[in-house]
Amino acid sequence: MVDKLLGDGLDKAVEKAFTRPIPKSAGAQMRYLVKQLKSTKAVARMLRVSQRTVERYMKNEIKKPRKDLAARIEREVKKRWQPQIREKAKKKAAASDGIVISTRARFGFTAAPGTTDDARIRHITQALAPRWAERLFEARDQGATEQQLLKIAAQGIGEHYFRDDGHRAHDLLVEFTDVEQIEIDL
């Protein structure tokens, strides 16, 4: 079940830093997107609707979009909302605070012979150092896949939770699969 749980979790964590809510109505959201992209044509292309439909939302001639369109509009608005606040939250996590990952997933190990490496479902809540937050946000911003993000998170959880910051299990490699849920806090 590796949809985009980690990537979406990173986005939601940053959204908690917003100082103002996003515009509520479809018309206000559409006007915001047009202002950001500077044309109704660009917004129409991005949302996969006609340019006329965008114009009708802007004039409040259409007030209630269908569910799939409403979700796309909201996602695109959130992606662009308060960019300075978003960057400030990412920098703070990467410079001093780090992040906290709470997950229920299957963890398996590659370790020295004679140790148990059977994967099993665990619920782990772990604070990760700022360098892991930086790596995750950089990878997310550069378009990393969910698998790549999970690999980075597994390395961070492996270092902090399983290897106790280098105090034990030095050769342990952690596998992070079958993610059932994941939440991230800054």
Disulfide bonds with the S-S distance in Angstrom:
none
